[in-house]
Amino acid sequence: MKVLVTGSSGFVASHLLPELRAAGFSVRAASRKKIPIAGVEWFDCPELNLSADWREALVGISAVVHLAGRAHVPSETSGMDVEKIYHRINADGTVALAQQAARAGVKHFLFMSSCHALASESGTALSESTVPHPCTAYGRSKLAAEAAVRQAFDNQNGRCTIIRPPLIYGPGNLANFARLIGWVRSGVPLPLGGIRNRRSFLGVENLVDFVLTCLDRPPAANQIFMPSDNEDVSTPELVRQLADGLERKAFLVSLPESVLACCTRLPGLGMLKKLTTSLFIDQAHIRTGLGWRPPLSLREGLAFLSPKSGAESS
C-alpha cells in the first residue's frame, strides 16, 4: 500500500514516517520543506487552500494521512482575521485534498482533526457522540474540515477515518507542551498547586500506533475516534510527572482563583488558563469498536524527558 502523508515536516509526521516504512508501507511525504528520510518519496506541498492541486501527488496512492494544517497563528492580536486564516488553511485546504483524493480513487482517507472541534474545556468526558460546540477559530476550522472529508467520501468506494486527539506530547514538540517543560525545568514557582481538574493527553508514540492500527483494520472505516493515553491527570499531577522525568523538584504553589485569573492575562502566560480547565476523553468507543489500547502509559511516554535519554524536546 502506498500512503501519502501531508504535513510531513511536522512533529507528528517525524515520528509517523519511519514507522510507516518499518511496517512495510510505501510512503510519499508532502511538505513545504524537504525531508531527508531514506526510502521516503518527497513531494512539494501546495499552499493549503481551495485551489491547491494535489493530482500529481495522489497518483498511485491508496491511503492519505492528512496532518498538514495550522494550529497556531503567530499573533492573534495583530489585526489579522484569524477566523479566515484558520478556515482557509484547515478547512478549505482539506476540502481540496479530500475531493481530489476521492476522485483519484484513494481507498482510505485519515484526517487528523482535534478534540477542540468539540470543545476547548469540559467538565464531562468528551466522546465521539458529543455534540460539537467549538469555541475557537481553530476548533471551528477543524470541524468544518471533518464535514468536508465525510462529504467527499460519502457514497464513494473509499472510506474515511477522523481522529480527534487531545494535546499531543513527545520529543520534538516545540509548542505549548515544550513551554510547560521549560517552566518545570527552570524551577520557577508554578501557581497551579490548587488546581483540581482532569485532562487527557496523548503521547506521539501512542498516536503513531493508533494511525497504523487504523490503516490496518477495516473497522476504522467511516468512524470518528478520540485516542488518548487512557489515564487522565490533574495539572498538578502532570507537573509532578514532568519534574520526575526531568529529575527536578516540582515547585507548585496555590493561589486564590482571582489572583490566578489575573496571572493568565499577563503576556506569555495565556497557557496557564488552559492548564486550569478540564478536558478529558471517554475511551469506550476505541476499546470496543477497534480493540485498541495505548502501548505506553503517560509516565512511559514522558521517558524522553530524562537527561539520560538525549531526546528532550526543548
PAZAPA-4460 file (N, C-alpha, C; in steps of 0.05 Angstrom, whole numbers, plus 32768, in hexadecimal, padded with zeros to 4 digits):
% residues 314
    n_x    n_y    n_z   ca_x   ca_y   ca_z    c_x    c_y    c_z   seq   type   mol
   8011   7FE8   8000   8000   8000   8000   8012   8019   8000     1      M     A
   800B   802C   7FEF   801A   8045   7FEE   800A   805B   7FFC     2      K     A
   8017   8069   8010   8009   807C   8021   8015   8098   801B     3      V     A
   8003   80AC   8018   800B   80C8   8017   8008   80D4   8033     4      L     A
   801D   80DF   803E   801B   80ED   8057   8020   810B   8053     5      V     A
   800D   811B   8059   8010   8138   8057   801B   8143   8071     6      T     A
   8026   815B   8070   8032   8167   8088   804A   8156   8092     7      G     A
   8059   814C   807E   806D   8138   8085   8086   8143   8092     8      S     A
   8089   815E   8093   80A0   8169   80A2   8098   8170   80BF     9      S     A
   8080   816A   80C7   8076   8171   80E1   807D   815D   80F7    10      G     A
   8075   8163   810F   807B   8153   8127   8070   8137   8125    11      F     A
   8056   8133   8120   804A   8119   811F   8056   8108   8108    12      V     A
   8059   8115   80F0   8064   8106   80D9   8080   80FD   80DE    13      A     A
   8090   810C   80ED   80AC   8103   80F2   80AD   80E9   8100    14      S     A
   8098   80E2   810F   8097   80C8   811D   8088   80B4   810C    15      H     A
   8074   80BD   80FC   8064   80AA   80ED   8073   809F   80D5    16      L     A
   8081   80AF   80C6   808D   80A6   80AD   80A0   808E   80B0    17      L     A
   80B2   808F   80C3   80C4   8077   80C6   80B4   805E   80CE    18      P     A
   809F   8061   80DD   808F   804A   80E5   807F   803F   80CE    19      E     A
   8075   8050   80BD   8068   8046   80A5   807B   8036   8094    20      L     A
   8093   8040   8090   80A7   8031   8080   80AD   8016   808E    21      R     A
   80B1   8017   80A8   80B7   7FFE   80B7   80A0   7FEA   80B5    22      A     A
   8088   7FF3   80B2   8070   7FE2   80B0   806C   7FD7   8093    23      A     A
   807D   7FE0   8081   807B   7FD6   8065   806C   7FE7   8052    24      G     A
   8063   7FFF   805A   8055   8011   8048   8068   801F   8035    25      F     A
   805F   8024   801D   806D   8037   800B   8063   8053   8012    26      S     A
   8075   8066   8015   806D   8080   8020   8075   8097   800D    27      V     A
   8061   80A8   8008   8067   80C2   7FFA   8060   80D7   800F    28      R     A
   8073   80E9   8014   8070   80FE   8028   806E   8119   801B    29      A     A
   8059   8128   8023   8055   8143   8017   8059   8158   802D    30      A     A
   806A   816B   8026   806F   8181   8039   807C   8198   8029    31      S     A
   807D   81B0   8035   808A   81C6   8028   80A8   81C4   802B    32      R     A
   80B1   81B7   8040   80CD   81B3   8046   80D5   8196   8040    33      K     A
   80EA   8192   8030   80F2   8177   8028   80FD   8168   8041    34      K     A
   80F5   814F   8043   80FE   813F   8059   8110   8128   8050    35      I     A
   8127   8125   805C   813A   8111   8054   8136   80F7   8063    36      P     A
   8122   80E7   805B   811D   80CD   8068   8121   80B7   8053    37      I     A
   8133   80A5   8058   8139   8090   8045   8120   8080   803F    38      A     A
   811C   807B   8025   8105   806B   801C   80EB   8079   801A    39      G     A
   80EB   8093   8021   80D2   80A3   801F   80D3   80B6   8008    40      V     A
   80C0   80B5   7FF6   80BE   80C6   7FDF   80B2   80E1   7FE8    41      E     A
   80BF   80F7   7FE0   80B6   8112   7FE9   80A7   8120   7FD2    42      W     A
   8092   812E   7FDA   8082   813E   7FC7   807F   815A   7FD2    43      F     A
   8083   816E   7FC2   8081   818A   7FCA   8063   8191   7FCF    44      D     A
   805C   8196   7FE8   8040   819A   7FEF   8036   81B5   7FE4    45      C     A
   801F   81B5   7FD7   8014   81CF   7FCE   800A   81DF   7FE6    46      P     A
   8005   81F9   7FE2   7FF9   8209   7FF8   7FDE   81FF   7FFE    47      E     A
   7FD7   81FD   8017   7FBD   81F2   801F   7FA7   8206   801C    48      L     A
   7F97   8201   8008   7F7F   8212   8002   7F6D   8203   7FEE    49      N     A
   7F58   820F   7FE6   7F45   8201   7FD4   7F51   81FB   7FB9    50      L     A
   7F65   820A   7FB0   7F70   8206   7F95   7F88   81F4   7F95    51      S     A
   7F8F   81E8   7FAC   7FA7   81D7   7FAD   7FA3   81BF   7F9A    52      A     A
   7FB8   81B9   7F8B   7FB7   81A4   7F77   7FC7   818C   7F81    53      D     A
   7FB9   8177   7F88   7FC6   815F   7F94   7FC7   8148   7F80    54      W     A
   7FBF   814C   7F67   7FBB   8136   7F54   7FD5   8125   7F51    55      R     A
   7FEB   8133   7F4D   8004   8124   7F49   800C   8115   7F62    56      E     A
   8009   8121   7F79   8010   8114   7F92   7FFF   80FB   7F97    57      A     A
   7FE7   80FA   7F8D   7FD4   80E4   7F93   7FD7   80CD   7F7F    58      L     A
   7FE7   80CF   7F6B   7FEA   80B9   7F58   7FF6   80A0   7F66    59      V     A
   7FE7   808A   7F64   7FF0   8071   7F6F   7FEC   806F   7F8D    60      G     A
   7FDE   8081   7F9A   7FDA   8082   7FB7   7FC1   8072   7FBF    61      I     A
   7FC5   8060   7FD3   7FAE   8051   7FDD   7FA2   805D   7FF6    62      S     A
   7FB3   806B   8006   7FA9   8077   801F   7FB7   8092   8023    63      A     A
   7FA8   80A4   8030   7FB3   80BF   8036   7FB1   80C2   8054    64      V     A
   7FC7   80CC   8061   7FC6   80D4   807D   7FCA   80F3   807C    65      V     A
   7FB5   8101   8081   7FB6   811F   807E   7FBC   812C   8099    66      H     A
   7FD6   8133   809C   7FDF   8140   80B5   7FE3   815E   80B1    67      L     A
   7FE6   8167   8099   7FEC   8183   8094   7FD5   8195   809D    68      A     A
   7FDD   81AC   80A9   7FC9   81BF   80B2   7FD7   81D4   80C3    69      G     A
   7FC6   81E6   80CD   7FD0   81FC   80DE   7FC5   81F9   80FA    70      R     A
   7FD6   81F6   810E   7FCD   81F4   8129   7FCF   820F   8138    71      A     A
   7FE2   8220   812F   7FE6   8239   813D   7FEA   8250   8129    72      H     A
   7FDD   8266   812E   7FE3   827E   811F   7FF6   828F   8130    73      V     A
   800C   8298   8124   8021   82A5   8134   8017   82BA   8147    74      P     A
   8006   82CC   813E   7FFB   82E0   8150   7FDE   82E4   814B    75      S     A
   7FCE   82DD   815E   7FB1   82E0   815A   7FA7   82FC   8162    76      E     A
   7FBA   830E   8166   7FB3   832A   816D   7FBE   833E   815A    77      T     A
   7FC7   8334   8142   7FD5   8346   8130   7FC3   8350   811A    78      S     A
   7FA9   834D   811D   7F96   8358   8109   7F90   8344   80F3    79      G     A
   7F9C   832C   80F3   7F96   8318   80DF   7F7A   830C   80E4    80      M     A
   7F6D   8304   80CF   7F53   82F6   80D2   7F59   82D9   80D8    81      D     A
   7F5B   82D2   80F2   7F63   82B7   80FA   7F50   82A2   80EF    82      V     A
   7F36   82A8   80F0   7F22   8295   80E7   7F27   828D   80CA    83      E     A
   7F2D   82A1   80B9   7F31   829C   809D   7F4B   828C   8098    84      K     A
   7F60   8292   80A8   7F79   8284   80A5   7F76   8267   80AB    85      I     A
   7F6A   8261   80C2   7F66   8245   80C9   7F54   8236   80B5    86      Y     A
   7F3F   8244   80AC   7F2C   8237   809A   7F39   8231   807F    87      H     A
   7F48   8244   8075   7F55   8240   805B   7F68   8229   805C    88      R     A
   7F78   8227   8070   7F8D   8212   8072   7F81   81F7   807A    89      I     A
   7F72   81F7   8090   7F69   81DE   809C   7F50   81D3   808F    90      N     A
   7F3D   81E4   8088   7F24   81DB   807C   7F26   81DA   805D    91      A     A
   7F2C   81F1   8050   7F2D   81F1   8033   7F44   81E0   8029    92      D     A
   7F5B   81E0   8037   7F71   81CE   802E   7F69   81B1   802F    93      G     A
   7F59   81AA   8043   7F50   818E   8045   7F3B   8187   8030    94      T     A
   7F2A   819A   802A   7F16   8197   8015   7F23   818F   7FFB    95      V     A
   7F37   819E   7FF3   7F45   8199   7FD9   7F52   817D   7FD9    96      A     A
   7F60   8176   7FEE   7F6D   815C   7FEF   7F59   8145   7FF0    97      L     A
   7F45   8148   8001   7F32   8131   8003   7F23   812D   7FEA    98      A     A
   7F1A   8142   7FDD   7F0B   813F   7FC4   7F1C   8132   7FAE    99      Q     A
   7F35   813B   7FAB   7F46   8130   7F97   7F4F   8114   7F9D   100      Q     A
   7F51   810E   7FB7   7F58   80F2   7FBF   7F42   80DF   7FB8   101      A     A
   7F29   80E8   7FBD   7F12   80D7   7FB7   7F10   80D2   7F99   102      A     A
   7F15   80E7   7F89   7F14   80E4   7F6C   7F2B   80D2   7F62   103      R     A
   7F41   80D3   7F70   7F59   80C3   7F67   7F56   80A6   7F6F   104      A     A
   7F41   809F   7F7E   7F3E   8083   7F86   7F4C   807B   7F9F   105      G     A
   7F54   808E   7FB0   7F60   8087   7FC9   7F4D   8077   7FDA   106      V     A
   7F57   8061   7FE5   7F46   804E   7FF4   7F41   8056   8011   107      K     A
   7F54   8065   801C   7F51   806B   8039   7F5D   8087   803E   108      H     A
   7F4D   8099   804A   7F56   80B4   8050   7F54   80B8   806E   109      F     A
   7F6C   80BB   807B   7F6D   80C0   8097   7F72   80DD   809C   110      L     A
   7F60   80EA   80AB   7F63   8107   80B0   7F69   810B   80CD   111      F     A
   7F7F   811A   80D3   7F87   8121   80EE   7F79   813A   80F6   112      M     A
   7F62   8137   8104   7F53   814E   810E   7F5D   8155   812A   113      S     A
   7F4C   815C   813C   7F53   8163   8157   7F3B   8161   8169   114      S     A
   7F3F   815B   8183   7F28   815C   8195   7F1D   8178   8198   115      C     A
   7F2C   818C   818F   7F22   81A7   8190   7F0C   81AC   817B   116      H     A
   7F07   8199   8169   7EF0   819A   8158   7ED6   8196   8168   117      A     A
   7ED9   818B   8180   7EC2   8188   8192   7EC0   819E   81A6   118      L     A
   7ED7   81A3   81B5   7ED7   81B6   81CA   7EF4   81BB   81D2   119      A     A
   7EF9   81D1   81DF   7F14   81D7   81EA   7F16   81D1   8208   120      S     A
   7EFF   81CD   8215   7EFF   81C5   8230   7EE4   81B8   8236   121      E     A
   7EE3   81A6   8249   7ECA   8198   824F   7ECD   818A   826A   122      S     A
   7EB8   818C   827A   7EB7   817F   8293   7EAD   8162   8292   123      G     A
   7EA5   815A   827A   7E9D   813E   8276   7EAD   8132   825F   124      T     A
   7EAF   8118   825E   7EC0   810B   824A   7EB6   810F   822E   125      A     A
   7EC8   8116   821C   7EC1   8119   8200   7EC2   80FD   81F4   126      L     A
   7EB1   80F9   81E0   7EB1   80E0   81D1   7EAA   80E5   81B4   127      S     A
   7EAB   80D0   81A4   7EA5   80D3   8188   7E88   80DC   8183   128      E     A
   7E76   80D8   8197   7E5A   80DF   8194   7E54   80FB   81A0   129      S     A
   7E68   8108   81AC   7E64   8123   81B7   7E5C   8136   81A1   130      T     A
   7E47   8146   81A7   7E3F   815A   8193   7E54   8170   8192   131      V     A
   7E5F   8177   817B   7E75   818A   8179   7E6C   81A7   8180   132      P     A
   7E7C   81B4   8190   7E78   81D0   8196   7E94   81DE   8197   133      H     A
   7EA2   81DF   8181   7EBD   81EB   8181   7EBB   8208   8187   134      P     A
   7ECD   8212   8198   7ECC   822E   81A1   7EE4   823E   8198   135      C     A
   7EF5   8232   8186   7F0C   8241   817B   7F0B   823F   815D   136      T     A
   7F19   8252   8150   7F1B   8251   8133   7F28   8237   812A   137      A     A
   7F3C   822E   8138   7F4A   8215   8132   7F36   81FE   8133   138      Y     A
   7F27   81FC   8148   7F14   81E6   814B   7EFF   81E6   8135   139      G     A
   7EF5   81FE   812F   7EE0   8200   811A   7EEC   81F8   80FF   140      R     A
   7F05   81FF   80FA   7F11   81F7   80E0   7F14   81D9   80DE   141      S     A
   7F1B   81CC   80F4   7F1E   81AF   80F4   7F03   81A1   80F0   142      K     A
   7EEF   81AB   80FD   7ED4   819F   80FA   7ECA   81A2   80DD   143      L     A
   7ECF   81B9   80D1   7EC8   81BD   80B5   7ED7   81AA   80A3   144      A     A
   7EF1   81A5   80A9   7F01   8193   8099   7EF6   8176   809C   145      A     A
   7EEE   816E   80B4   7EE3   8154   80B7   7ECA   8150   80A5   146      E     A
   7EB9   8164   80A4   7EA1   8162   8093   7EA9   815F   8076   147      A     A
   7EBE   816D   806E   7EC7   816C   8052   7ED1   8150   804B   148      A     A
   7EE0   8143   805E   7EEA   8128   8059   7ED3   8114   8057   149      V     A
   7EC0   8116   8069   7EA9   8104   8068   7E99   8107   804E   150      R     A
   7E95   8120   8046   7E86   8125   802E   7E95   811B   8015   151      Q     A
   7EAF   811E   8015   7EBF   8115   7FFD   7EBE   80F7   7FFA   152      A     A
   7EBC   80E9   8011   7EBD   80CB   800F   7EA2   80BF   8014   153      F     A
   7E8C   80CF   8014   7E71   80C5   8016   7E6A   80B7   7FFC   154      D     A
   7E60   809F   7FFE   7E58   808F   7FE6   7E6F   808A   7FD3   155      N     A
   7E88   808B   7FDD   7E9F   8084   7FCC   7EA8   8068   7FD3   156      Q     A
   7EB9   805C   7FC1   7EC4   8042   7FC7   7ED8   8044   7FDE   157      N     A
   7EE4   805B   7FE2   7EF7   805E   7FF8   7EEA   8062   8013   158      G     A
   7EFA   8066   8027   7EF0   806A   8042   7F01   807F   8050   159      R     A
   7EF6   808A   8065   7F05   809E   8074   7F06   8098   8092   160      C     A
   7F1A   80A2   809F   7F1C   80A0   80BC   7F24   80BB   80C7   161      T     A
   7F16   80C4   80DB   7F1C   80DE   80E7   7F26   80D9   8103   162      I     A
   7F3D   80E6   8109   7F4B   80E2   8123   7F4B   80FD   8132   163      I     A
   7F40   80FD   814A   7F3F   8115   815A   7F50   8112   8174   164      R     A
   7F6A   8117   8172   7F7B   8113   8189   7F7A   812B   819C   165      P     A
   7F81   8127   81B6   7F85   813D   81C8   7FA1   8147   81C4   166      P     A
   7FAD   8156   81D7   7FC8   8160   81D4   7FDB   814A   81D1   167      L     A
   7FEC   814C   81BC   8000   8137   81B5   801B   8140   81BF   168      I     A
   8029   812E   81CC   8044   8134   81D6   8058   8120   81CD   169      Y     A
   8071   8127   81CF   8086   8114   81C8   809F   8123   81BE   170      G     A
   80B5   8115   81B9   80CD   8122   81B0   80C9   8131   8195   171      P     A
   80D1   814A   8194   80CE   8159   817C   80B7   816C   817C   172      G     A
   80A6   816B   8191   808F   817D   8193   8098   8198   819E   173      N     A
   8097   81AC   818D   80A1   81C7   8195   808A   81DA   819B   174      L     A
   8072   81CF   81A0   805B   81E0   81A5   8057   81E5   81C3   175      A     A
   803E   81E7   81CC   8038   81EE   81E8   8043   81DA   81FC   176      N     A
   8043   81C1   81F5   804D   81AC   8207   806B   81B1   820D   177      F     A
   807A   81B9   81F9   8096   81BE   81FD   809A   81D7   820F   178      A     A
   8087   81EA   820E   8089   8201   821F   8085   81F9   823C   179      R     A
   8072   81E7   8241   806D   81DD   825C   8086   81CE   8266   180      L     A
   8092   81BE   8255   80AA   81B0   825D   80C0   81C4   8264   181      I     A
   80C2   81D9   8255   80D6   81ED   825B   80D2   81FA   8276   182      G     A
   80B9   8200   827C   80B2   820B   8297   80BA   81F8   82AD   183      W     A
   80B3   81DF   82AA   80BA   81CB   82BF   80D8   81C9   82C2   184      V     A
   80E6   81C7   82AC   8103   81C4   82AD   8111   81DD   82BA   185      R     A
   8105   81F4   82B5   8112   820D   82C0   810F   820F   82DE   186      S     A
   80FC   8200   82EA   80F8   8202   8307   80E8   821A   8310   187      G     A
   80DC   8229   82FD   80CB   823F   8305   80B2   8236   8313   188      V     A
   80A8   8244   8327   8090   823B   8335   8078   823C   8321   189      P     A
   8069   8227   8320   8052   8226   830F   8039   8228   8320   190      L     A
   8027   823B   831A   8010   8240   832B   7FF9   822D   8326   191      P     A
   7FFF   8213   8324   7FEB   81FF   831B   7FE5   81EA   8331   192      L     A
   7FF1   81EE   8349   7FEE   81DA   835E   7FD1   81D5   8367   193      G     A
   7FC0   81EA   8365   7FA5   81E7   836E   7F91   81DE   8359   194      G     A
   7F9B   81D8   8341   7F89   81D1   832B   7F7E   81B4   8330   195      I     A
   7F64   81B1   832D   7F57   8197   832F   7F48   8192   8315   196      R     A
   7F57   818A   8301   7F4B   8185   82E7   7F51   8169   82DD   197      N     A
   7F4A   8164   82C4   7F4E   8149   82B8   7F53   814D   829A   198      R     A
   7F6B   8143   8291   7F72   8147   8275   7F7D   812E   8269   199      R     A
   7F77   812A   824F   7F82   8113   8240   7F99   811D   822F   200      S     A
   7FAC   810C   822B   7FC3   8112   8219   7FC8   80F9   8207   201      F     A
   7FD8   80FD   81F3   7FDE   80E7   81E0   7FFC   80E9   81D8   202      L     A
   800B   80D5   81E0   8027   80D3   81D8   8029   80CE   81BA   203      G     A
   803C   80DA   81AD   803E   80D8   818F   8043   80BB   8187   204      V     A
   8051   80AB   8198   8055   808F   8191   803A   8080   8191   205      E     A
   8028   8087   81A4   800E   807B   81A5   7FFD   8083   818D   206      N     A
   8000   809D   8185   7FF1   80A6   816D   7FFA   8097   8154   207      L     A
   8014   8094   8151   801F   8086   813A   8014   8069   8139   208      V     A
   8015   805C   8150   800A   8041   8152   7FEC   8040   814A   209      D     A
   7FDE   8055   8152   7FC1   8056   814B   7FBD   805A   812D   210      F     A
   7FCC   806B   8121   7FCA   8070   8104   7FD0   8056   80F5   211      V     A
   7FE4   8047   80FD   7FEB   802E   80F0   7FD4   801A   80F4   212      L     A
   7FC8   801A   810B   7FB1   8009   8110   7F9A   800F   80FE   213      T     A
   7F94   8029   80FA   7F7E   8031   80E9   7F83   8029   80CC   214      C     A
   7F9C   802B   80C3   7FA3   8024   80A7   7FA0   8006   80A3   215      L     A
   7FA3   7FF7   80B9   7FA4   7FDA   80B7   7F89   7FCC   80BB   216      D     A
   7F76   7FDA   80C7   7F5D   7FCC   80D0   7F45   7FD8   80C2   217      R     A
   7F35   7FC8   80B4   7F1C   7FD2   80A7   7F09   7FDF   80BA   218      P     A
   7F07   7FD7   80D4   7EF3   7FE5   80E6   7EF8   8002   80E9   219      P     A
   7F10   800C   80E1   7F15   8029   80E4   7F07   8039   80CE   220      A     A
   7EFB   802C   80BA   7EEF   803A   80A4   7ED7   804A   80AD   221      A     A
   7ED6   8063   80A3   7EBF   8075   80A7   7EB8   8078   80C4   222      N     A
   7ECD   807B   80D4   7ECA   807E   80F1   7ED8   8097   80FB   223      Q     A
   7ECF   80A1   8112   7EDD   80B6   8120   7EE9   80AA   8139   224      I     A
   7F02   80AF   813F   7F0F   80A4   8156   7F1E   80BA   8166   225      F     A
   7F1F   80B6   8180   7F2C   80CA   8192   7F3F   80BB   81A4   226      M     A
   7F57   80B5   8199   7F6B   80A6   81A9   7F78   80B8   81BE   227      P     A
   7F80   80AB   81D4   7F8F   80B9   81E9   7FA1   80A4   81F7   228      S     A
   7FB1   80AD   820A   7FC1   809B   821A   7FB0   808A   822D   229      D     A
   7F96   8090   822E   7F83   8081   823F   7F89   8083   825D   230      N     A
   7F95   8099   8265   7F99   809E   8282   7F99   80BC   8286   231      E     A
   7F82   80C6   828F   7F7F   80E3   8292   7F8D   80EC   82AC   232      D     A
   7F99   8104   82AC   7FA7   810E   82C3   7F9F   812C   82C7   233      V     A
   7FA3   8135   82E0   7FA0   8151   82E5   7FB9   8160   82DC   234      S     A
   7FB8   817A   82DA   7FD0   8189   82D2   7FE6   8187   82E7   235      T     A
   7FE0   8188   8301   7FF6   8184   8314   8003   8169   8311   236      P     A
   7FF4   8154   830C   7FFF   8139   8309   8010   8139   82EF   237      E     A
   8008   8146   82DA   8018   8147   82C2   8032   8154   82C7   238      L     A
   8032   816B   82D6   804B   8179   82DC   805D   8167   82EC   239      V     A
   8052   8158   82FF   8063   8146   830F   8070   8130   82FE   240      R     A
   8060   8126   82EA   806C   8111   82D9   8081   811D   82C6   241      Q     A
   807C   8136   82BD   8091   8143   82AD   80AA   8147   82BD   242      L     A
   80A7   8150   82D6   80BE   8154   82E7   80CD   813A   82ED   243      A     A
   80BF   8125   82F1   80CC   810B   82F5   80DC   8103   82DC   244      D     A
   80D0   8107   82C5   80DE   8100   82AC   80F7   8111   82A8   245      G     A
   80F6   812A   82B0   810D   813C   82AD   8121   813A   82C4   246      L     A
   8119   8129   82D8   8129   8126   82F0   812D   8141   82FE   247      E     A
   8116   814F   8300   8115   8168   830E   80FF   8167   8324   248      R     A
   80FE   817B   8334   80E9   817C   8348   80D3   818E   833E   249      K     A
   80BA   8185   8341   80A3   8195   8339   809F   81AC   834C   250      A     A
   809D   81C4   8342   809A   81DC   8353   807E   81E7   834E   251      F     A
   806A   81DD   835D   804E   81E4   835A   8045   81F5   8371   252      L     A
   8037   820B   836B   802B   821B   8380   800E   821F   837A   253      V     A
   7FFE   8224   838F   7FE1   8228   838C   7FDB   8246   838E   254      S     A
   7FCB   824F   837C   7FC2   826B   837C   7FA4   826D   837C   255      L     A
   7F98   8282   8387   7F7B   8286   8385   7F74   8287   8367   256      P     A
   7F5B   827F   8361   7F53   827E   8345   7F54   829A   8338   257      E     A
   7F4E   82AE   8347   7F4E   82C9   833C   7F6A   82D2   8334   258      S     A
   7F7E   82CB   8345   7F99   82D2   833F   7FA3   82C1   8327   259      V     A
   7F9C   82A7   8326   7FA5   8297   8310   7F98   82A1   82F6   260      L     A
   7F7F   82AA   82F7   7F72   82B5   82DF   7F81   82CD   82D5   261      A     A
   7F8B   82DD   82E7   7F9B   82F5   82DE   7FB5   82EC   82D1   262      C     A
   7FC2   82D7   82DD   7FDB   82CD   82D1   7FD7   82C4   82B5   263      C     A
   7FC0   82B7   82AE   7FBC   82AC   8294   7FBA   82C2   827F   264      T     A
   7FB5   82DB   8287   7FB3   82F1   8274   7FCD   82FF   826F   265      R     A
   7FE2   82F7   827D   7FFC   8303   8279   8009   82F9   825F   266      L     A
   8019   8309   8251   8025   8301   8238   8036   82E7   823B   267      P     A
   8031   82D4   8229   8040   82BB   822A   8036   82A6   823D   268      G     A
   8021   82AD   824C   8016   829A   8260   7FFA   8290   8259   269      L     A
   7FF1   8295   8241   7FD6   828D   8239   7FD2   826F   823B   270      G     A
   7FE8   825F   8238   7FE6   8242   823A   7FDD   8239   8256   271      M     A
   7FE2   824A   826B   7FDA   8243   8286   7FBC   823E   8287   272      L     A
   7FAC   824E   8279   7F8F   824B   8279   7F87   822F   8270   273      K     A
   7F94   8226   825A   7F8D   820B   8250   7F94   81F6   8265   274      K     A
   7FA9   81FB   8274   7FB1   81E7   8288   7F9F   81E6   82A0   275      L     A
   7F8D   81F9   82A3   7F7B   81F9   82BA   7F60   81EC   82B4   276      T     A
   7F5B   81E6   829B   7F41   81DB   8293   7F43   81BD   828F   277      T     A
   7F2C   81B1   828C   7F2A   8194   8288   7F24   818E   826A   278      S     A
   7F2F   8179   8260   7F2A   8170   8244   7F33   8153   8243   279      L     A
   7F20   8140   8245   7F27   8124   8246   7F14   8114   8235   280      F     A
   7F1D   80FC   822D   7F11   80EC   8218   7F09   80D0   8222   281      I     A
   7EF1   80C8   8219   7EE7   80AD   821E   7EF3   809A   8209   282      D     A
   7F00   8085   8212   7F0D   8072   81FF   7EFD   8059   81F8   283      Q     A
   7EE4   8058   8201   7ED4   8040   81FD   7ED1   8039   81E0   284      A     A
   7ECC   804C   81CE   7EC8   8047   81B2   7EE0   803A   81A5   285      H     A
   7EF7   8044   81AC   7F10   8039   81A0   7F15   801C   81AA   286      I     A
   7F10   8018   81C4   7F15   7FFD   81CF   7F02   7FE8   81C3   287      R     A
   7EE8   7FEF   81C1   7ED5   7FDC   81B7   7ED4   7FDB   8198   288      T     A
   7ED7   7FF2   818B   7ED4   7FF3   816E   7EEC   7FEB   815F   289      G     A
   7F04   7FF0   816B   7F1D   7FEB   815C   7F2F   7FD8   816B   290      L     A
   7F2A   7FD4   8185   7F3B   7FC3   8195   7F57   7FCE   819A   291      G     A
   7F59   7FE9   8199   7F73   7FF6   819D   7F77   7FFF   81B9   292      W     A
   7F8F   7FFB   81C3   7F97   8007   81DC   7FB3   8012   81D9   293      R     A
   7FB9   8029   81E5   7FD3   8036   81E1   7FE9   8024   81EC   294      P     A
   7FFE   8020   81DC   8014   800F   81E5   8025   801B   81FC   295      P     A
   8025   8036   81FE   8035   8043   8213   8023   8052   8226   296      L     A
   802B   8051   8240   801D   8061   8254   8027   807E   8252   297      S     A
   801A   8090   8260   8023   80AC   8260   8040   80AE   826A   298      L     A
   8046   80A0   8280   8061   80A0   828B   8075   8095   8277   299      R     A
   806E   8080   8269   8080   8074   8255   8083   8087   823D   300      E     A
   806E   8095   8236   806F   80A8   8220   8080   80C0   8226   301      G     A
   8083   80C6   8240   8094   80DD   8248   80B1   80D5   824D   302      L     A
   80B8   80BD   8247   80D3   80B4   824C   80E8   80C3   823C   303      A     A
   80DF   80CF   8226   80F2   80DF   8216   80FD   80F7   8225   304      F     A
   80F0   80FF   823B   80F9   8116   824A   8113   8110   825A   305      L     A
   8118   80F7   825F   812F   80F1   8270   8148   80FC   8263   306      S     A
   8159   8109   8273   8173   8112   8268   8183   80FC   825B   307      P     A
   817E   80E3   8263   818D   80CD   8258   8184   80C5   823D   308      K     A
   816B   80CD   8235   815F   80C4   821C   816B   80D3   8204   309      S     A
   8173   80EC   8208   817D   80FC   81F2   8168   8104   81DE   310      G     A
   814E   8102   81E5   8139   8108   81D2   8127   811F   81DB   311      A     A
   812F   812E   81EE   811D   8143   81F9   8116   8157   81E4   312      E     A
   80FE   8161   81E5   80F3   8171   81CF   80F2   818F   81D5   313      S     A
   8107   819A   81DE   8105   81B7   81E2   8121   81C4   81DD   314      S     A
***
